[in-house]
Amino acid sequence: MTTIVSGSPATFVVAVQVDGKVVPVIGPVSLRIFSMNGKQSYVTARDLAAPTNTMAPGAVQVVLTELETQAVPHGDALLVLSGSFGVRRYRITSESLFQPTQSSLFIKDVVVDELRKDRLSAAAAGILQGIEVTDQYLWDKVRAAESEISHALRVPLVPTRYFPVAPTEEEIDALDGMPWELEPGYDFENNMFEADRWGYLVTRQRPIISVEYMRFAYPTQTVGYFELPLDWLRIDQRIGHLRIVPSSTAAMLTVGGFTLAALTGRRTIPSMVQVKYTAGLQNVQDTYPELLDLIKKKAVLKIVADAFLPQSGSISADGLSESMSVDMTKYSDACDEILNGPPGTNGGLMTKIHGIRVMVA
């Protein structure tokens, strides 16, 4: 994958292959750049300079002007070349000069350099003798490991805003780059306020950082809101528990009348309780440094796994021989200990984030 910098001229070479084999380039080559789904054109068709005799067979030199790179939004785009070979498509990535490519927790240039130089990369290099990998390959493994660990921990790795209905452009702009997701409302159960439940609700994401609003949407999802005062909410942030404790008699009468109207016939009303809130981990570098170590280990594990190494073997050269063995389970066990603690314990990151887990038989 080729990376270009928005607003700066770019020159790079791509190899034209068909069925995995280099094919000769005869005559003019036309260039276009589209969005990855092909629905939006960023750079209209124009011809490239013809390949010179000094270039390798199948090589095409792509030259983009400052205006053309500026027209490509940050992120991945589709470079389309057409010529005597037909049509070939390539993924390119546009970056800002001052805004680095990054995932939730890592900056691409920094983490790739760390993987190449630190002990994790050294361990892989001892096994993957003579194998070279690109920066983009390492970055893809880091992103895959980060996503896998996030799913395993069942928690957003950075603060994330959850909207019960589609946000407006103003709401998205106000996030200032914070990730967000659309999460449906919660069902209003007919026993939500019975006994000592106090409007008990468990959010789907945790730990909770803040609640922007909690409201009852009735009779529709977009008309007829009753928004609760924030000082009514009692929040257990770590485990995502919400309870509603009205703080005045007048307010109690208001919510009581609303509840009676909504609960006519004592029905459960789907997606009536809407919560806009922010959840996820904060300040991971200082609070959960083992999480960063785990993601790097998992990335290296994926690199080693891609090599399809045998469980054991031998290397011989110049009359010397050396045996080697690769036990992938040991690498996995090291990651699992960080995630769940040593065998037989109830620890690790999972407990640090979610608390002690209890099973009742």
C-alpha positions, 0 to 999 in steps of 0.5 A: 500500500502506498501512502501520500501526503495531502497537499504535497506532490507524490511520485511512486511506482506500482507493478502491474500484475495479472494472475500474480505475474508481471505483464508488459505495459504497452502504450498510454496508461490512464489514472483515476482515483475514487473512494473505496466503494467507487461511488465518488471520484476524487481525481478525474481521468488523465494519462500518465507519462509512458514507461521508460526503457530503464523501468522494470517490466510492468512498472508504472510511475504514478505522479500526483500533483499537489492539487490532486493529493489535496483532493483525496480525503484522509484515509484509504482511496482507490487508485485505478489504472487502465491501459493495454493490460486492462484495469488494475486497482490499488489501495492508497492511503492519504495522510495529513502532514500534521495529523498522523495515521492512528488507531484508538491507542497507537500512532502508526509511525511510532508503533511500527518503529517500536515493533521493529526495534523492541524485544517483541520484534527481536523475538519474532526476528529470531524465528522469522529468519530472513523474512521482511515485512512492510510497515503497512503489514505491521500496522495492519497486525496492530489494528487487528490485535487492537480490535481483537483485544477490545472485543475480548475485553468487551469494552471501548478502548477509548472514550466513545459517545453512544447516541440512541437516535441518529446524531445531527451534524452539529452533534458530530462536530461537537465531538471534536473527533471522539468516536461515536456509535448508534445504540438503540434505546432500552425497553421500558419494563412494566416493573421498572419502578416496582419495589426497590428497583428505582428505574434500574437499568444496565447500559450495554457499554461500560465503564460509563464516563458521563451521561448526557441525558436519559429520557423516555420517548413516548409515544414515538421515538422522535416525538414526546420526550420526557427528559430526566434531570441529571441529578436524579441519576445514581450511576455506578460507572464501572459496571454501567448501572443506572437508577432513577431517584427523583429529588423533589415532590413536584418532580415525582408527581410529574414522572409519576403521571408520565409513567402511568400514561406510558404504562396503560395496560402495564405493557413493556414498551420497546426502545422507550428509554433513550440514553445518550452517554459516553463510555470506555477506557480513559488514559490507557497509557498510565492506567492500563499500560499492560493493555498496550503491551498485550496488543503488541504481543498479540500483533507479534503473535499474528506475525509469527502465525502468518509464517505457518511455522512447523512445531519443530525443525532443524537448520544446517549450514557449513557443517553446523546444525541447530534445532528449533521449535516453535510452540504457538500455545506458549505465546498465546498463554502469555497473552491470556495471562495478561488478559485473565491472570495466571491459571486458577486466578480471577485477575488480569485486565478483565478483573481490573476493568470489570471487577471480580467475576462470580459464577453461581451454580 
